[in-house]
Amino acid sequence: MLLSSHILAELDLVCDDFVLLNRGTVVRTGSLEAERRGERLRIVVRGLDMETVGVVLGPGWQLTRNETGVVAENEAGSTEVGTLVSGIERQGGSVDRVDRGRGLAEIYRQEMDQ
């Protein structure tokens, strides 16, 4: 079932997964449970194409592009972020930001601030 609402606190209580839209464009998807546990890892990379980011990060990453750069997301759990950032920098890219899990309202605010 798809439920659409602007009352994010209520959605946070009843939904398992989410799709966040901004002006008709999907800007983020994920599991709310993984977000709450901090297991969802999101890295925004500048200066590299999607193929290079995919090679650096390895399998299991969902890659998309936004106006900032390449967005890589993974149910990463204990992934060592420093190792990933070093790999990106060795290829000439930079990490704009790294996010771990949070609630739906925080995810919304973060995405709309970009």
Backbone as numpy.savetxt, mean C-alpha at the origin, in Angstrom:
# Nx Ny Nz CAx CAy CAz Cx Cy Cz
-20.34 -9.16 -1.30 -21.19 -7.99 -1.30 -20.29 -6.75 -1.30
-20.72 -5.76 -2.02 -20.03 -4.49 -2.05 -20.86 -3.47 -1.28
-20.24 -2.80 -0.33 -20.90 -1.79 0.49 -20.14 -0.49 0.32
-20.84 0.55 -0.05 -20.23 1.86 -0.25 -20.74 2.82 0.80
-19.84 3.54 1.46 -20.25 4.50 2.48 -19.11 5.46 2.78
-19.47 6.61 3.31 -18.46 7.56 3.78 -18.30 7.48 5.30
-19.05 6.59 5.94 -18.97 6.42 7.39 -17.93 5.32 7.67
-16.67 5.73 7.67 -15.56 4.78 7.71 -15.49 4.00 9.00
-15.87 4.60 10.12 -15.82 3.89 11.40 -16.75 2.67 11.37
-17.91 2.82 10.76 -18.84 1.68 10.67 -18.32 0.62 9.69
-17.77 1.06 8.58 -17.20 0.11 7.62 -16.08 -0.70 8.26
-15.29 -0.04 9.08 -14.18 -0.71 9.76 -14.68 -1.88 10.62
-15.90 -1.77 11.12 -16.47 -2.80 11.99 -17.09 -3.97 11.22
-17.57 -3.73 10.01 -18.33 -4.77 9.32 -17.65 -5.36 8.08
-16.60 -4.75 7.61 -15.97 -5.20 6.36 -14.71 -6.02 6.63
-14.45 -6.96 5.74 -13.21 -7.75 5.80 -12.15 -7.16 4.88
-12.56 -6.76 3.69 -11.64 -6.22 2.68 -12.15 -4.86 2.24
-11.28 -4.06 1.63 -11.69 -2.74 1.19 -11.10 -2.41 -0.17
-11.80 -1.53 -0.87 -11.32 -0.90 -2.11 -11.56 0.58 -1.91
-10.51 1.38 -2.00 -10.63 2.82 -1.81 -10.53 3.50 -3.17
-11.55 4.30 -3.49 -11.60 5.00 -4.77 -11.38 6.49 -4.55
-10.73 7.13 -5.50 -10.59 8.58 -5.51 -10.92 9.05 -6.91
-12.03 9.73 -7.06 -12.49 10.23 -8.36 -12.57 9.11 -9.39
-13.10 7.96 -8.97 -13.32 6.85 -9.88 -12.12 5.96 -10.13
-11.00 6.24 -9.51 -9.78 5.45 -9.69 -9.47 4.69 -8.41
-9.18 3.41 -8.53 -8.79 2.60 -7.37 -7.42 3.06 -6.91
-7.33 3.51 -5.66 -6.05 3.96 -5.12 -5.48 3.01 -4.07
-6.31 2.10 -3.55 -5.81 1.17 -2.55 -6.81 0.05 -2.35
-6.32 -1.17 -2.20 -7.14 -2.32 -1.85 -6.43 -3.10 -0.75
-7.16 -3.91 -0.04 -6.49 -4.73 0.96 -7.44 -5.40 1.93
-6.85 -6.11 2.85 -7.55 -6.80 3.92 -7.49 -5.93 5.17
-8.64 -5.61 5.77 -8.63 -4.80 6.98 -7.96 -5.54 8.14
-8.13 -6.84 8.20 -7.48 -7.61 9.27 -5.96 -7.49 9.17
-5.43 -7.63 7.95 -3.98 -7.49 7.76 -3.53 -6.07 8.08
-4.34 -5.08 7.72 -4.00 -3.68 8.03 -3.94 -3.47 9.53
-4.90 -4.00 10.25 -4.93 -3.81 11.70 -3.75 -4.48 12.40
-3.36 -5.63 11.91 -2.23 -6.35 12.51 -0.89 -5.76 12.10
-0.89 -4.86 11.15 0.37 -4.29 10.68 1.12 -5.20 9.74
0.42 -6.21 9.20 1.09 -7.16 8.32 1.12 -6.69 6.88
0.30 -5.74 6.56 0.29 -5.21 5.20 1.39 -4.18 5.12
2.29 -4.36 4.19 3.39 -3.42 4.01 3.21 -2.72 2.68
3.34 -1.41 2.69 3.17 -0.61 1.48 4.38 0.30 1.34
5.02 0.24 0.18 6.21 1.04 -0.10 5.95 1.85 -1.37
6.20 3.16 -1.31 6.07 4.01 -2.49 7.48 4.36 -2.96
7.78 3.99 -4.21 9.13 4.12 -4.77 9.13 5.17 -5.88
10.10 6.05 -5.85 10.30 7.04 -6.92 11.56 6.70 -7.71
11.54 7.04 -8.98 12.74 6.95 -9.79 13.01 5.61 -10.44
12.12 4.63 -10.28 12.28 3.32 -10.92 10.98 2.93 -11.61
11.09 2.14 -12.68 9.89 1.64 -13.33 9.35 0.42 -12.57
8.13 0.02 -12.90 7.48 -1.09 -12.18 8.25 -2.39 -12.32
8.81 -2.65 -13.49 9.54 -3.90 -13.70 10.76 -3.98 -12.78
11.51 -2.90 -12.68 12.70 -2.89 -11.82 12.31 -3.05 -10.35
11.25 -2.36 -9.92 10.79 -2.49 -8.54 10.40 -3.94 -8.26
9.70 -4.57 -9.21 9.30 -5.97 -9.04 10.49 -6.90 -8.90
11.54 -6.66 -9.68 12.75 -7.49 -9.59 13.43 -7.29 -8.24
13.53 -6.04 -7.80 14.20 -5.74 -6.53 13.44 -6.36 -5.35
12.12 -6.21 -5.33 11.34 -6.68 -4.19 11.10 -8.18 -4.22
11.06 -8.77 -5.40 10.84 -10.21 -5.50 9.36 -10.54 -5.63
9.03 -11.84 -5.62 7.65 -12.28 -5.84 6.73 -11.92 -4.67
5.44 -11.87 -4.97 4.44 -11.66 -3.93 4.01 -10.22 -3.73
4.56 -9.31 -4.49 4.23 -7.90 -4.33 3.22 -7.48 -5.40
2.20 -6.73 -4.99 1.23 -6.14 -5.92 1.76 -4.75 -6.27
1.99 -4.51 -7.56 2.56 -3.24 -7.99 1.54 -2.44 -8.77
1.45 -1.16 -8.44 0.62 -0.21 -9.18 1.40 1.08 -9.31
0.90 1.98 -10.13 1.56 3.27 -10.29 0.57 4.36 -9.92
1.04 5.36 -9.18 0.24 6.55 -8.93 1.07 7.77 -9.32
0.58 8.97 -9.02 1.31 10.18 -9.43 2.64 10.33 -8.72
2.83 9.66 -7.60 4.09 9.75 -6.84 5.15 8.81 -7.39
4.74 7.62 -7.80 5.70 6.62 -8.28 5.07 5.24 -8.30
5.89 4.24 -8.06 5.43 2.86 -8.03 5.03 2.51 -6.60
3.83 1.97 -6.45 3.32 1.56 -5.13 3.38 0.04 -5.07
4.12 -0.47 -4.09 4.28 -1.92 -3.90 3.61 -2.31 -2.60
2.73 -3.32 -2.65 2.03 -3.77 -1.45 2.16 -5.27 -1.31
2.26 -5.72 -0.04 2.45 -7.13 0.24 1.95 -7.44 1.64
1.41 -8.64 1.82 1.09 -9.13 3.16 2.42 -9.59 3.75
3.24 -8.65 4.15 4.65 -8.91 4.41 4.97 -9.44 5.79
4.16 -9.13 6.78 4.47 -9.59 8.12 5.80 -9.06 8.61
6.78 -9.93 8.71 8.07 -9.56 9.30 9.13 -9.16 8.27
8.73 -8.78 7.07 9.69 -8.38 6.05 10.62 -7.31 6.57
11.91 -7.47 6.31 12.91 -6.51 6.74 12.90 -5.31 5.79
12.33 -4.22 6.24 12.16 -3.03 5.41 13.50 -2.45 5.00
14.47 -2.43 5.89 15.79 -1.86 5.56 16.44 -2.54 4.38
16.30 -3.84 4.29 16.86 -4.59 3.16 16.18 -4.19 1.86
14.86 -4.03 1.89 14.12 -3.62 0.70 14.51 -2.22 0.26
14.61 -1.29 1.20 14.99 0.09 0.89 16.39 0.12 0.30
17.32 -0.63 0.86 18.69 -0.68 0.33 18.71 -1.18 -1.10
17.92 -2.21 -1.38 17.86 -2.75 -2.74 17.32 -1.73 -3.73
16.32 -0.98 -3.35 15.76 0.05 -4.21 16.78 1.16 -4.45
17.46 1.58 -3.41 18.47 2.64 -3.55 19.65 2.19 -4.39
20.04 0.92 -4.30 21.14 0.41 -5.15 20.80 0.48 -6.63
19.51 0.43 -6.95 19.08 0.51 -8.35 18.85 1.94 -8.81
19.10 2.91 -7.93 18.95 4.32 -8.30 17.60 4.92 -7.94
16.76 4.18 -7.23 15.47 4.70 -6.82 15.52 5.25 -5.40
14.41 5.81 -4.98 14.30 6.28 -3.60 12.93 5.86 -3.06
12.86 5.70 -1.76 11.61 5.32 -1.11 10.95 6.59 -0.59
9.77 6.89 -1.11 9.02 8.07 -0.70 8.38 7.86 0.66
7.86 6.63 0.90 7.30 6.31 2.21 7.07 4.82 2.36
7.01 4.41 3.62 6.74 3.02 3.98 5.62 3.05 5.01
4.58 2.27 4.77 3.45 2.22 5.70 3.19 0.80 6.12
2.89 0.62 7.38 2.39 -0.65 7.91 0.92 -0.45 8.25
0.25 -1.50 8.62 -1.20 -1.52 8.81 -1.79 -0.45 9.70
-3.08 -0.16 9.44 -3.84 0.82 10.22 -5.32 0.67 9.90
-6.18 1.45 10.52 -7.61 1.39 10.29 -8.02 2.11 9.01
-9.26 1.92 8.61 -9.76 2.45 7.35 -9.74 3.97 7.30
-10.09 4.64 8.39 -10.08 6.11 8.40 -8.66 6.64 8.20
-7.68 5.99 8.81 -6.29 6.41 8.64 -5.81 6.17 7.22
-6.21 5.04 6.65 -5.85 4.74 5.27 -6.44 5.80 4.34
-7.70 6.14 4.56 -8.36 7.15 3.73 -7.63 8.50 3.83
-7.36 8.96 5.05 -6.67 10.25 5.23 -5.32 10.24 4.54
-4.59 9.15 4.67 -3.27 9.04 4.06 -3.37 9.15 2.53
-4.30 8.43 1.94 -4.44 8.44 0.49 -4.92 9.78 -0.04
-5.80 10.44 0.67 -6.33 11.72 0.20 -5.34 12.86 0.40
-4.35 12.67 1.27 -3.33 13.69 1.49 -2.28 13.72 0.39
-2.25 12.69 -0.45 -1.21 12.62 -1.48 -1.46 13.63 -2.58
